[in-house]
């Protein structure tokens, strides 16, 4: 037994001496540079690359057996020799473990690449320069599988075609240092650069998972040759990745488990980095089936940007993802985006046409939250009359779209105490907007500035709409530049709408516009027990902007409307109807007012002047002139059969020449004007008796021909009690004309003298006490 043991030890010693001698011989007498032509030929045969070994090949013996290569470059078959190489490295080294050699196996102990450079490019036709290489490797796929199969199973000297020592693919250490990958994308007009690339792995084995770490810096320019031009990158991101990797070289399926990816990204012109990290239970990539799966993924971001507020915005996104790269599709399931102030957005998405024009569809749900803290954070909080407006917002809807637009078809939106359903679509560039919504109620006043804030000039900052009461030197009423490019199609149906304190029922509103021309195709609503309708147009294709509006009102309760607009009791009541066509130019209230032109017609049926009975006042005056007194009970209000007026608007001034009010036995006619800029008005009206109301109004026919004039003037915001007065001068002039006509029918100087005396008396008596002394002044004139 002892002898056998000595024999075995001797045999092992001899074998060791032979192996050591072989290594010494190889490293001493065999020049590795003699292998260069063969190595170049093997690379060309298997990959098609033209390998150029500029530096020397060298053996290493201690502490491990290996070979190193300096300064190598590889060109694609179609590349010109002057062009940048497809791949290159400064130094590469492969070392073999010594002990397995004694067992007759080749075990790679270490693999080191230093200064690796890879140049990728996609031409104008969308073809990548790497496709030639992939096609060549695909042709050699079966041979590669035959080589890797025994390696995957460990040492296998009996594998078909195997010769020499078997290879056990178990690399103790893999290290890539100072790597760089440059990607030039001509169709997308951008370039990507991965620099400072470092990869480390240990115990690399295709049968078991092994730890893998990598770090690099990603730089992206939004224009070609941006780096050469010295332009600031659009994105510069430092990334680190740690995971356990399962290689499936034969199956073509690689799995990263316990993945942790951290990024620190600096955006263009940004001063603070955006922090983000992704952790996942497993990321599986199947190269043969061209499929990808992410399980248990959670993305956490900490964003800091002036548009996101003064503090970092923490967001968390969890998801499951499956992608089929061959079909260019992906599924994002169990999506959940959470953040501060109650943000909880969930749903799922399906993606398609990933390589060409990505599209998505799915379902989203926003749990109820208050938008107020978000608007404050984003510095977009408008001044609103409602202190709780936007405090309860939630939605659920199918969602679809692409990289340019989004559509919510089947939307249910809860907005405070309103519920809206329908469709909403918009372009991300703000140039397309489509709305088709139906709702129970909407109080727009809650989202507009309070009236005191409006008077103080506080800014509403509502997107796309200026304040209707904006002063001339304030912001424009509408964003003309945006409307010039907007493609608009909107329809809104509401059971109730409140705006500027006014209530509208059964609202139906339709808008459409494109190429800078926007039309109000229909607006219909119930309004104070009547109906309101309107059409209009806004043309922003030229400056100043052109506005056109054609309103129609039918049997509106006038008293109800006036009391809504004012805190004082309504001076008029009745059913108001009117229609017109108005035109104006400009984009500020002052400009529109000064340029307002058009025509309005109006009519008041079943009307009354509240608190004053014109018939009583007029008949009392007539009875006084006749020396009589009225003998009936008068209603407190003036009921009239109808009132009509039309207005011609010219450059902000409304002119009226046909005011007509018909009372029982009385006609009132008048004319006047209203300056909409200064809000100053003038009105001259006269009442005539056309029939007896009672015996007291059956007067001398000559008195019936005399109009009783009223003069009104003042400011709309002035004291109503000071607006109108009896026009003594006009009344006096009318009487004088009547007397002169009477005198013309008489002869003699005595009559002329009496006439002069009467006129003098009239001038004396028509003063502040004309009501009580009028009879005495006129008594001798009509005998």
KELUM-81225 format. One record per residue (C-alpha): x negated, y, z negated; residue in three letters. Coordinates in steps of 0.001 Angstrom, whole numbers, padded with zeros to 6 digits, always signed. Each point is the difference from the previous one (the first is absolute). Example, Ala and Ser with C-alpha at 12.3 -4.5 7.8 and 13.67 -1.06 7.14 Angstrom:
-012300-004500-007800Ala;-001370+003440+000660Ser;
***
This chain:
+000000+000000+000000Unk;-002833+002330-000913Unk;-001663-000841+003249Unk;+003187+000761+001952Unk;+000290+003317-001718Unk;-003563+000883+000871Unk;+000660-000964+003592Unk;+003096+002267+000193Unk;-001817+002914-001552Unk;-002842-000479+002413Unk;+002423-000062+002926Unk;+001675+003202-001170Unk;-003353+001631-000467Unk;-001100-001017+003472Unk;+003292+001300+001461Unk;-000467+003269-001848Unk;-003558+000305+001284Unk;+001269-000681+003532Unk;+002687+002657-000298Unk;-002409+002518-001476Unk;-002470-000811+002655Unk;+002634+000426+002656Unk;+000980+003397-001369Unk;-003615+001051-000238Unk;-000582-001170+003524Unk;+003025+001786+001352Unk;-000739+003253-001769Unk;-003694-000162+000852Unk;-000276-001370+003491Unk;+003428+000726+001572Unk;+000526+003621+001091Unk;+003741+000837-000321Unk;-000341+002643+002703Unk;-000406-002890+002432Unk;+003652-000759-000729Unk;+001219+003410+001205Unk;+000791-001049+003587Unk;+001906-003021-001211Unk;+001925+002072-002576Unk;+000933+002583+002647Unk;+001194-002780+002296Unk;+002140-001618-002729Unk;+001681+003318-000822Unk;+000678+000691+003668Unk;+001397-003495+000508Unk;+002390+000044-002931Unk;+001096+003642-000107Unk;-001041+001673+003228Unk;-001909+002673-001930Unk;-003379+001127+001227Unk;-002241-000216-003034Unk;-003103+002167-000215Unk;-002440-000871-002784Unk;-002250+003011-000213Unk;-001563-000819-003359Unk;-001947-003057-001121Unk;+001381-003275-001348Unk;-001713-001172-003131Unk;+000005-003028-002306Unk;+000253+000285-003760Unk;-001095-002841-002274Unk;+000117+001268-003567Unk;+002184+000113-002000Unk;+002211-001607+002682Unk;-000316-001144+003561Unk;+001449+002415+002524Unk;-000289+002011+003157Unk;+000401+003740+000509Unk;+000675+002116+003078Unk;-000748+003689+000430Unk;+001721+002520+002317Unk;+002441-001996+002132Unk;+002589+001310+002437Unk;+002818-001664+001923Unk;+001646+001413+003126Unk;+003231-001102+001624Unk;-000353-001589+003458Unk;+001668+003030+001628Unk;-002019+002606-001901Unk;-002737+002092+001480Unk;-003362-000407-001672Unk;-000159+003740-000782Unk;+003312-000091-001874Unk;+000221-000388-003755Unk;-000135-003718-000902Unk;+003174-001844-000883Unk;-001710-001296-003144Unk;-003367+000518-001629Unk;-001772-000431-003324Unk;-003278+001136-001538Unk;-000767-003147-001951Unk;+001509-003473-000341Unk;-001158-002853-002145Unk;+001171-003592-000499Unk;-001449-002113-002772Unk;+000437-003729-000709Unk;+000178-001687-003374Unk;-003045-002200-000447Unk;+001476-002792-002121Unk;+002700-001060+002538Unk;-002722-000375+002599Unk;-001463-002743-002167Unk;+003415-001725+000211Unk;+000092+000356+003759Unk;+002500+002889+000054Unk;-000159+003589+001173Unk;+001551+002363-002555Unk;-000084+003735+000740Unk;-001143+001707-003161Unk;+000418+003573+001098Unk;+001054+002205+002925Unk;-000994+003658+000113Unk;+000819+002612+002630Unk;-001324+003528-000301Unk;+000917+002979+002167Unk;+002761-001746+001949Unk;+001602+002181+002709Unk;+003100-000980+001975Unk;+001406+002197+002795Unk;+003620-000635+000958Unk;+001936+001920+002632Unk;+003380-000021+001706Unk;+000128+001550+003457Unk;+002732+002083+001613Unk;+001752-003188+001162Unk;+000171-001253-003582Unk;-002599-002741+000509Unk;-002467-000677-002791Unk;-003663-000671+000723Unk;+000130-002952-002409Unk;+002529-001891+002112Unk;-002686-001410+002289Unk;-001777-001435-003025Unk;+003200-001527-001404Unk;+000831-001629+003320Unk;-003472-001550+000185Unk;+000160-001246-003556Unk;+003466-001382+000697Unk;-001432-002120+002800Unk;-002499-001383-002484Unk;+002587-000496-002715Unk;+000012-003819+000127Unk;-003771-000173-000271Unk;+000073+002379-002939Unk;+002598-002130-001776Unk;-002150-003103+000538Unk;-002956+001742-001573Unk;+001971+001423-002936Unk;+001988-003161-000731Unk;-002831-001930-001599Unk;-001151+003097-001747Unk;+003417+000506-001500Unk;+000008-003529-001297Unk;-003557+000167-001310Unk;-002974-002003+001251Unk;+001132-002367+002744Unk;-002819-001443+002100Unk;+002428-002293+001823Unk;+001993+002768+001568Unk;+000331-000276+003783Unk;-002821+001747+001713Unk;-001868+000593-003241Unk;-003759-000170+000193Unk;-002800+000715-002410Unk;+000842+001090-003528Unk;+003648+000573-000932Unk;+001034+003579-000946Unk;+001867+000603-003249Unk;+001573+003432+000326Unk;-000348+001246-003564Unk;-001758+003343+000002Unk;-001146+000995-003446Unk;-000157+003691+000849Unk;+001209+002197+002864Unk;-000932+003651+000079Unk;+000631+002756+002560Unk;-001590+003382-000664Unk;+000201+003394+001696Unk;+002524-001185+002590Unk;+001806+002228+002467Unk;+002996-000613+002281Unk;+000959+002634+002563Unk;+003390-000180+001776Unk;+000855+002311+002896Unk;+003697-000018+001001Unk;+000501+001913+003247Unk;+003805-000422+000341Unk;+000537+001248-003553Unk;-002626+002750+000380Unk;-001712-000830-003289Unk;-003037-001710-001415Unk;-000612-002024-003141Unk;-003264-000572-001801Unk;-000665-002531-002749Unk;-003289+000930-001593Unk;-002008-001025-003040Unk;+001471-003466+000410Unk;-001109-002470-002656Unk;+001255-003582-000363Unk;-001050-002509-002612Unk;+001172-003579-000491Unk;-001226-002955-001999Unk;+000436-003747+000390Unk;+001555+000528+003408Unk;+001737-003259+000823Unk;+002808-000825+002425Unk;+001506-002494-002437Unk;+000265+002134-003140Unk;+000857+003599-000800Unk;-002995+002209-000737Unk;-000361+003562-001322Unk;-000331+002737+002588Unk;-000656+003725-000441Unk;-000266+002750+002539Unk;-000327+003766-000015Unk;-000033+002504+002833Unk;+000956+003520+001051Unk;+002664+000494+002684Unk;-000116+003213+002027Unk;+002645+000860+002612Unk;+000025+002869+002485Unk;+003162+000961+001871Unk;-001994+000743+003120Unk;-002625-001851+001965Unk;-003623+000918-000687Unk;+001117+001866-003109Unk;-003072-001199-001878Unk;-002368+001227+002698Unk;+001756+003372+000094Unk;-000400+000382-003741Unk;+003740+000189-000669Unk;+001436-000729-003423Unk;+001562-003470-000093Unk;+003741-000382-000369Unk;-000599-002756-002546Unk;-003068-000959-002006Unk;+000625-002906-002364Unk;-002272-001963-002338Unk;+001240-003590-000393Unk;-000920-002979-002142Unk;+001424-003513+000248Unk;-000325-002894-002433Unk;+001644-003360+000548Unk;-000460-003728+000138Unk;-000144-001207+003575Unk;+001008-003377+001361Unk;-001591-000650+003397Unk;+001841-002219+002425Unk;-002424+000105+002896Unk;+001439-002978+001823Unk;+003640+000845-000681Unk;-000607+003698+000578Unk;+001857+000855-003221Unk;-001689+002243-002544Unk;+001436+000818-003408Unk;-000884+002820-002364Unk;+001313-000609-003503Unk;-000045+002263-003046Unk;-000595+002879+002370Unk;-000876+003458-001293Unk;-000513+002887+002415Unk;-000821+003510-001237Unk;-000169+003109+002170Unk;-000923+003630-000524Unk;+001082+002036+003013Unk;-000732+003593+000915Unk;+002356+001485+002574Unk;-000943+002717+002473Unk;-000506+003354-001750Unk;+000762-001717-003305Unk;-001931+000759-003156Unk;+001230-002871-002178Unk;-000133-003703+000848Unk;+003139-002111+000193Unk;-000358-003103-002157Unk;+001679-003296+000890Unk;-000400-003664-000909Unk;+001529-003205+001316Unk;+000172-003211-001966Unk;+001489-003191+001390Unk;+000381-003576-001049Unk;-000912-001251+003453Unk;-000742+001259+003498Unk;-000030-002737+002638Unk;-001219+000554+003558Unk;+000629-002735+002567Unk;-002108+000834+003056Unk;+001276-002883+002103Unk;+003671+000703-000614Unk;-000758+003742-000199Unk;+002003+000331-003172Unk;-000537+001922-003218Unk;+001676-000311-003388Unk;-000306+002149-003113Unk;+001464-001297-003262Unk;+000426+001950-003198Unk;-001346+003242+001427Unk;+000040+003159-002114Unk;-001301+003322+001270Unk;-000636+002723-002545Unk;-000827+003525+001137Unk;-000957+003189-001765Unk;+000499+002856+002449Unk;-001085+003603-000387Unk;+000855+002565+002646Unk;+001325+003579-000053Unk;+003163-001180+001743Unk;+000554-002587-002754Unk;-000266+002395-002914Unk;-002707+000987-002447Unk;-000331-003388-001674Unk;-000843-003421+001343Unk;+002994-001960+001228Unk;-000080-003651-001117Unk;+001883-002440+002250Unk;+000280-003786-000076Unk;+001052-002164+002953Unk;+000523-003749-000305Unk;+000756-002265+002948Unk;-000285-003342+001762Unk;-001173+000044+003602Unk;+000000-002472+002869Unk;-001373+000924+003411Unk;-000127-001830+003313Unk;-002669+001729+002042Unk;+000740-002076+003093Unk;+003613+001178-000012Unk;-001027+003432-001302Unk;+002530-000225-002830Unk;-000080+000302-003774Unk;+002391-000333-002923Unk;-000285+002107-003162Unk;+002112-001498-002765Unk;+000778+000932-003574Unk;-001196+003542+000591Unk;+000108+002106-003137Unk;-001365+003542-000237Unk;+000008+001515-003481Unk;-001292+003272-001342Unk;+000591+002753-002519Unk;+003327+001714-000708Unk;+002022-003141+000615Unk;-001154-000786+003550Unk;+001151-003516+000937Unk;+000167-000764+003734Unk;+000442-003613+001072Unk;+000839-002023+003093Unk;-001517-002042+002790Unk;-001321+000731+003471Unk;-000564-001943+003185Unk;-002670+001275+002392Unk;-000424-000788+003687Unk;-002127+001084+002962Unk;-002867+000663-002397Unk;-002649+000275+002696Unk;+001880+002259+002405Unk;+002835+002131-001390Unk;+000781-001168-003550Unk;+003647-000103-000996Unk;+001578-000826-003328Unk;+003400-000939-001374Unk;+001293-001072-003364Unk;+001829+001197-003076Unk;-000859+002692-002566Unk;+001505+000899-003349Unk;-000769+003030-002127Unk;+001109-000363-003601Unk;+001688+003072-001514Unk;-002489+002702-000922Unk;-000272+003740-000361Unk;-001700+001793+002871Unk;-000534+003123-002101Unk;-003340-001016-001617Unk;-001260-001214+003380Unk;+000879+003300+001669Unk;-001695+001870-002843Unk;-003099-002181+000413Unk;-000085+000645+003745Unk;+000696+003718-000529Unk;+003119-000300+002149Unk;+002610+000630-002675Unk;+002581+002454+001378Unk;+001895+002502-002103Unk;+003412-001623-000348Unk;+003201+001095-001672Unk;+000628-003491-001370Unk;-002213-000670-003006Unk;+000487-003757+000460Unk;-000090-000076+003813Unk;-002067-002874+001432Unk;-000174-001669-003413Unk;+001731-003168+001207Unk;-001160-001289+003389Unk;+000158-003593+001216Unk;+000259-001749+003346Unk;+000150-003377+001641Unk;-000198-000644+003712Unk;-001346-002154+002791Unk;-003083+001694+001430Unk;-001656-000194+003409Unk;-002367+002021+002134Unk;-003529+000323+001296Unk;-003036+002166-000641Unk;+001834+003062+001331Unk;+003485-000267-001502Unk;+002141-001592-002699Unk;+003678-000926+000013Unk;+002294-000799-002921Unk;+002995-001659+001635Unk;+002511-001023-002638Unk;-001115+002554-002571Unk;+001767+000385-003321Unk;-001252+003111-001772Unk;+001057+001052-003477Unk;-000732+003696-000500Unk;+001032+001200-003444Unk;+003828-000256+000074Unk;+000152-000594+003777Unk;-000132-003237+001984Unk;-000999+000073+003673Unk;-000081-002912+002420Unk;-001048-000326+003617Unk;-003156+000395+002042Unk;-003081+002172-000307Unk;-002915+000031+002458Unk;-002984+002317+000234Unk;-003323+000328+001772Unk;-003082+000235-002182Unk;-001142+003010+002019Unk;+003197+001863-000932Unk;+001135+000305+003611Unk;+002908-002431-000110Unk;+002922-000145-002419Unk;+003190-002053+000272Unk;+002674-000024-002706Unk;+003360-001739-000129Unk;+001284+000088-003577Unk;+003358-000260-001710Unk;+000566+000958-003603Unk;+002555+000687-002680Unk;-001228+003406-001130Unk;-003003+002286+000130Unk;-000581+003147-002023Unk;-002651+001895+001961Unk;+000222+002932-002407Unk;-001779-002116-002620Unk;-003027-000277+002293Unk;-000055+003663+001098Unk;-001487+002847-002072Unk;+002251+001527-002633Unk;+001538+003287+001052Unk;-002011+002079-002465Unk;-003211-001605+001241Unk;+001023+000786+003567Unk;+000530+003656-000876Unk;-003381+000083-001730Unk;-001618-001304+003162Unk;-000979-003392-001410Unk;-001080-002418+002663Unk;+002044-003119+000593Unk;-002633-001768+002090Unk;+002548-002404+001345Unk;-001486-001924+002965Unk;+001248+001315+003308Unk;+002636+002474-001254Unk;-000405+003582-001180Unk;+002348+001698-002419Unk;+003065+001419+001668Unk;-000292+003039-002232Unk;-003735+000519+000674Unk;-001090+003589+000306Unk;-001490+001203+003220Unk;-003560+000079-001320Unk;+000218-003534-001374Unk;-000620-003337+001685Unk;+001725-000772+003316Unk;+003404-001653-000146Unk;-001091-003048+002013Unk;-003410-001492+000937Unk;-000014+000877+003692Unk;-003242-001822+000893Unk;+001296-003257-001495Unk;+003420+000320+001631Unk;-001636+000661+003360Unk;-001377-003577-000027Unk;+002763-001753-001954Unk;+002204-002653+001588Unk;+003131+000137-002168Unk;+003107-002172-000137Unk;+002035+000380-003186Unk;+003471-000914-001128Unk;+001321+000503-003528Unk;+003432-000921-001319Unk;+000915+000933-003582Unk;+003120-000202-002049Unk;-000974+003223-001768Unk;-002761+002561+000491Unk;-000799+002982-002219Unk;-002108+002799+001431Unk;-000483+003565-001301Unk;+002871-000551-002385Unk;+002376-001046+002777Unk;+001686-003390+000143Unk;+000461-001868+003291Unk;+001997-003207+000360Unk;-000192-002782+002576Unk;-003149+001482+001520Unk;-001161-001217+003402Unk;-003239+001539+001270Unk;-001962-000831+003160Unk;-003314+001506+001129Unk;-002216-000783+002938Unk;-003059+001628+001437Unk;-003100-000472+002077Unk;-002475+002098+001946Unk;+000541+002958-002307Unk;+003768+000203+000521Unk;+002186-001128-002915Unk;+003765-000156+000072Unk;+002692-000239-002639Unk;+002228-002217+002104Unk;+002721-000301-002608Unk;+000829+001169-003489Unk;+003436-000671-001430Unk;+001172+000149-003591Unk;+002958+000657-002208Unk;-000440+003433-001534Unk;+002300+001639-002573Unk;+003033-001960+001152Unk;-000750+000805+003636Unk;-002528-001144+002581Unk;-003381+001338+001013Unk;-001786-000909+003232Unk;-003073+001329+001750Unk;-002463-000618+002792Unk;-003293+001764+000548Unk;-003462+000009+001441Unk;-003521+000995-001025Unk;-002575+000578+002731Unk;-003589+000159-001258Unk;-001614-000199+003429Unk;-000580+003730+000066Unk;-000606+002825-002423Unk;+002033+001373-001581Unk;+002123-003053-000751Unk;+003504-000016+001449Unk;+003012-000988-002132Unk;+003559-000650+001111Unk;+002974-000969-002170Unk;+003661-000531+000879Unk;+002085-000394-003178Unk;+003700-000832-000208Unk;+002054+000295-003201Unk;+003566-001239-000217Unk;+002456+001005-002745Unk;-002516+000441-002801Unk;+001351+000990-003415Unk;-001477+003489-000090Unk;+000590+000701-003695Unk;-001713-003228-001013Unk;-002984+000826+002220Unk;-000352+003579-001272Unk;+000199-001072-003631Unk;-002717-002579+000642Unk;-002254+002655+001486Unk;+000662+002549-002730Unk;+000693+000064-003729Unk;+002813+002522+000523Unk;+003616-000797+000900Unk;+000647-000262+003721Unk;+001540+003197+001489Unk;+001545-001978+002901Unk;+001785-003313+000389Unk;+001314-001967+002940Unk;-001019-002478+002659Unk;-003036+001266+001882Unk;-000882-001124+003524Unk;-002752+001233+002255Unk;-002467-000893+002699Unk;-002914+001598+001722Unk;-003342-000245+001716Unk;-003095+001569-001548Unk;-003540+000412+001280Unk;-003170+001240-001687Unk;-003779-000004+000357Unk;-002796-000390-002508Unk;-001091-002185-002882Unk;+000679+002234-002980Unk;+003268+001151-001432Unk;-000674+003647+000767Unk;-000833-000783+003609Unk;+003133-002095+000435Unk;+002201+002660-001564Unk;-001331+002815+002167Unk;+000302-002037+003192Unk;+003424-001525-000681Unk;+002346+000229+002978Unk;+003260-001653+000946Unk;+003718+000096-000601Unk;+002307-001222-002772Unk;+003792-000182-000081Unk;+001942-000555-003215Unk;+003565-000416-001191Unk;+001576-000217-003445Unk;+003383-001717-000331Unk;+002237-000211-003054Unk;-002170+002729-001423Unk;+000275+002453-002807Unk;-001900+002905-001533Unk;-000281-001057-003639Unk;+000854+002502-002753Unk;+001249+002736+002324Unk;+003315+000416+001792Unk;-000641+002241+002995Unk;+003731+000075+000857Unk;+000838+001349-003435Unk;-002711+002642+000118Unk;+000936+001150+003491Unk;+003736+000005-000573Unk;-000482+001836-003264Unk;-001949+002686+001830Unk;+002701+000213+002684Unk;+002750+000166-002595Unk;-001879+002810-001746Unk;-000180+001935+003246Unk;+003776-000443+000412Unk;+000743+000867-003607Unk;+001186-003517-000716Unk;-001128-002919-002154Unk;-000372-003684+000892Unk;+002801-002233-001272Unk;-001401-003579+000033Unk;-002355-002314-001840Unk;-003319-000378+001740Unk;-002239-003070+000028Unk;-003451+000528-001534Unk;-001773-001006+003232Unk;+000249+001091+003608Unk;+001275-002847+002103Unk;-000585+000427+003715Unk;+000977-001957+003021Unk;-003412-000056+001595Unk;-003323+001768+000133Unk;-002312-000082+002999Unk;-003347+001513+000879Unk;-002822-000592+002446Unk;-003604+001066-000378Unk;-002637+000774+002583Unk;-003495-000378-001424Unk;-002739+002020+001598Unk;-003514+000007-001471Unk;+001121-000738-003513Unk;+003031+002300-000089Unk;+003561-001376+000044Unk;+002515+002264+001758Unk;+003778-000326-000288Unk;+002593+001875+002059Unk;+003144-002079-000439Unk;+000696-000625-003664Unk;+003705-000802-000277Unk;+001994-000854-003122Unk;+003755-000603+000338Unk;+002149+000422-003141Unk;+003811-000020-000104Unk;+000877+003434+001423Unk;-003623+001208-000014Unk;-002877-000226+002441Unk;-003585+000695-000998Unk;-002610+000569+002664Unk;-003607+000982-000247Unk;-003569-000140+001182Unk;-003417+000065-001549Unk;-003499-001382-000112Unk;-002337-001894-002303Unk;-003777+000292+000118Unk;-001253-003446-001027Unk;-003512+001274-000666Unk;+000881+002845-002389Unk;+003317-001669-001042Unk;+001739+003338+000406Unk;+003482+000112+001485Unk;+002599+002471+001214Unk;+003708-000603+000633Unk;+002824+002277+001077Unk;+003509-001430-000285Unk;+003487+001438+000257Unk;+003404-001324-001049Unk;+003162+000717+001984Unk;+003639-000636-000883Unk;+001668-002070+002715Unk;+003188-000884-001776Unk;+001795+000511-003308Unk;-000987-002096-002965Unk;+002809+001581-002025Unk;+002011+003198+000137Unk;-002844+002044-001375Unk;-002126-000841+003056Unk;+002660+001050+002478Unk;-001548+003359+000541Unk;+000151+002858+002406Unk;-001118-001381+003393Unk;-002628+002710+000206Unk;-001548-001226-003255Unk;+000046-003571+001280Unk;-002363+001104+002719Unk;-002551+001164-002556Unk;-002753-002604-000827Unk;-001217-000263-003578Unk;-003786-000260+000349Unk;-002510-001741-002262Unk;-003768+000466+000149Unk;-002334-002733-001298Unk;-003784+000193-000151Unk;-002862-001052-002212Unk;-002387-002894-000707Unk;+001065-003610-000196Unk;-001738-000338-003343Unk;+001572+003217-001307Unk;+003010+000643-002214Unk;+003148-001198+001769Unk;+002085+002649-001795Unk;-001924+002692+001849Unk;+000270-001559+003432Unk;+003352+001378+001268Unk;+001951+003229-000416Unk;+002939+001801+001573Unk;-001345+001995+002949Unk;+001425+003418-000832Unk;-001732+001760+002884Unk;+001322-002410+002580Unk;+003459+000117-001468Unk;-000091+003823+000024Unk;-001214+000098+003591Unk;+002809-002308+001070Unk;+002629+002130-001703Unk;-001418+003147+001569Unk;+000286-001552+003429Unk;+003563-001031-000743Unk;+000863+003522-001157Unk;-001611+001603+003018Unk;+001960-002288+002270Unk;+003173+000955-001848Unk;-000902+003673+000276Unk;-000403-000309+003707Unk;+003635-000837+000283Unk;+001023+003106-001886Unk;-000080+003572+001186Unk;-000691+003292-001595Unk;-002625+001537-002095Unk;+001919-000739-003202Unk;-000350-003665+000549Unk;-003738+000347+000645Unk;-000307+001983-003193Unk;+001852-002655-001956Unk;-002265-002620+001543Unk;-003100+001867-001079Unk;+001393+000329-003494Unk;+000787-003716-000074Unk;-003492-000963+001092Unk;-001482+002245-002637Unk;+002235-001546-002640Unk;-000947-003466+001183Unk;-003712+000754-000279Unk;+000555+001292-003527Unk;+002166-002826-001177Unk;-001828-003020+001480Unk;-002439-000316-002837Unk;-000493-002363-002894Unk;+003677+000501-001059Unk;+001386-000630+003461Unk;+002085-002940-001214Unk;+002223+002098-002313Unk;+000171+003228+002075Unk;+000164-001467+003493Unk;+003776+000370+000231Unk;-000128+003747-000742Unk;-002700+000555+002589Unk;+001944-001741+002750Unk;+003561+000884-000981Unk;+000382+003033+002241Unk;-001827-001492+002963Unk;+002638-002555+001030Unk;+003217+001996-000394Unk;
***
